[in-house]
């Protein structure tokens, strides 16, 4: 025959107040489990907030990257437009006829040409617009 220890669970139930002790033990276990769950929940909430902040920062960084890429593309288009316009100005016969240096076109204020047939064309030199005149005055 197997002899039970005096501190075994079965012996506890046979003693007076043992049911109350057993309920307290179960309640203490539940409290510890609930406390661990609360700590886990708190840690998960903190982690979720950190993930959300990281996601917002990553989204903002992606927006900045997209904006920078768009600015780079716009700058490339503007550079090409300026290059094309400078090439057009350098190859313009009216500019070539005046023998202007394209690098100094803003400071080089050539007077309007005198004489020649009026072809109705206008051109800009140094921010001033000139129309080809029919005769000198």
Secondary structure as UniProt FT lines:
FT   TURN            6..7
FT   HELIX           9..14
FT   TURN            16..17
FT   HELIX           18..90
FT   HELIX           93..98
FT   HELIX           102..104
FT   TURN            105..107
FT   STRAND          122..125
FT   TURN            126..127
FT   STRAND          128..131
//
